Amino acid sequence: MAAATLNPEPLPPGELLEAMQTAEAPPEKEPVELLPWLPCTLVLEVPAVKFTVRSLLALKEGCLVETAWHQSTDIPLRANGLLMAWTEFEVVGERLAARITDLI
């Protein structure tokens, strides 16, 4: 039985270059496929209108903060600061959730 050689004869420079140019490249993956474990921060932005430092200092448990959004207006959803979707609030059991209404 013949032993396999680990170091084959090197190709001449011209043939090596040709082999490199004609070799099939591995299929490229989308960036999302390469980093699925990378954490990101989702933020729902609900701005408060006419809110001052005085209002901030006066906050206590049970206070209501008026927002600039009507209850039927979609709310922007950002991932790491980038606008990703528009959402609406929904109550699920005893939790507040955001339902995606439009992906950007």
Residue pairs with C-beta under 8 A, 6 or more apart in sequence:
10 16
11 19
40 79
40 80
41 79
41 80
42 77
42 78
42 79
42 84
43 77
43 78
43 79
43 81
44 75
44 76
44 77
44 87
44 98
45 75
45 76
45 78
46 67
46 68
46 69
46 75
47 67
47 68
47 69
48 65
48 66
48 67
48 68
49 66
49 67
49 68
50 66
51 65
55 65
59 65
69 75
72 88
74 86
74 87
74 88
74 101
74 102
75 86
75 87
75 88
75 89
75 98
76 83
76 85
76 86
76 87
77 83
77 84
77 85
77 86
77 87
77 98
77 100
78 84
83 104
84 103
84 104
85 100
85 101
85 102
85 103
85 104
86 100
86 101
86 102
86 104
87 98
87 99
87 100
87 101
88 98
88 99
88 101
89 96
89 97
89 98
89 99
90 96
90 97
90 98
90 99
91 97
